[in-house]
Each structure stands twice: as C-alpha cells, then as structure tokens.
C-alpha cells in the first residue's frame, strides 16, 4: 500500500495493519535465523510498509 492509500484508512484499521505487519516481520526474522527464508527481500518490504503505517498513525495523532 502507498501512503496515500493508508491515509484513507481510519486509526483502528491502521492499528490492525500495524499489528499484522509486526507479526509478519517477527515470523520472517525467525525464518531468517533458522535459514529457511526463501525471499530475503520480503523482510525489507515488510519493514518499510510497517514504517509507512506508523508514519501515517503519527500524522493522524498530530491532527487530532
């Protein structure tokens, strides 16, 4: 998702997305440590997506 698409979501949806991405990142890190990670670029993608979600949440918090 792009930042523009994320800005259209409400705070609860963003929090749910953040928890989902955090969980996914945790699972990817476990796979990486065990040597079972098939797509190392996915870790980078998930980290950046999580950062986008957190940035939009911060923006919404400042507006309120």
ABEGO torsion letter per residue (X at the ends): XBAAAAAABBAAAAAAAAAAAAAAAAAAAAAAAAGABABAAAAAAAAAAAAAAAAAAAAAAAAX
